[in-house]
Each structure stands twice: as structure tokens, then as C-alpha cells.
Amino acid sequence: MKFPELLLEAINRSEIPLRFEPGADEAVAAPVTELIRAWLQSHAPRIGSDPGRQGVIDELLQELYGTRDLPA
């Protein structure tokens, strides 16, 4: 499963009425995704100081944008 799919499922299960127009789910998901991206990047180590930590952040960002599957 990809994170964007998981996020859209959560939005669809919510009590928020998103029946206004097609694409409303994605419009709600976009700022949440941006917030998570900014939060992850704020925890990035200074250049060269912790390559392992940067690797984990890179993997999480790939999952966030759906270019990598979530771990089973």
C-alpha cells in the first residue's frame, strides 16, 4: 500500500463532508502531505553529519509521495 492511498482512505472515512466536487479528497490531502514533508525535512541532519538518519528521512519522503510502498 502507498501512503497517499492510506491518507485518502482516512479522509474518506472521516466525518468531513467532501461531496462538493470531484477531487475534494485530494485537495484535503495536499496540505496534510505538505505539512508532513516539512516536518520530516526539519529533522534532516546537517550535511554529512548523519547519513543514516538522512537515509531514513529519504525513505519516508518516498513513502509520503507514493514512490515507495509502505512496509508490510
ZIMOZI-V473627 format. One record per residue. N is the residue number from 1. PSI is psi in degrees with one decimal (* if undefined). Layout:
N:PSI  N:PSI
This chain:
1:148.5  2:148.3  3:-45.0  4:-37.2  5:-42.7  6:-42.8  7:-44.5  8:-37.0  9:-43.0  10:-40.9  11:-42.7  12:-28.5  13:-11.0  14:172.2  15:0.8  16:122.0  17:110.3  18:38.3  19:3.8  20:-48.0  21:157.4  22:141.6  23:0.3  24:-36.8  25:-46.5  26:-34.5  27:-33.9  28:-38.5  29:-32.4  30:-49.5  31:-29.1  32:-45.0  33:-42.6  34:-39.8  35:-45.3  36:-40.8  37:-46.1  38:-39.5  39:-45.2  40:-45.2  41:-25.0  42:-17.5  43:5.0  44:139.0  45:161.7  46:155.1  47:122.8  48:-4.5  49:-27.2  50:81.5  51:-30.3  52:-44.4  53:-43.1  54:-37.3  55:-41.7  56:-43.9  57:-41.8  58:-41.8  59:-42.5  60:-39.2  61:-38.0  62:-41.6  63:-41.3  64:-42.2  65:3.3  66:16.0  67:-2.2  68:138.6  69:150.7  70:147.9  71:145.6  72:*
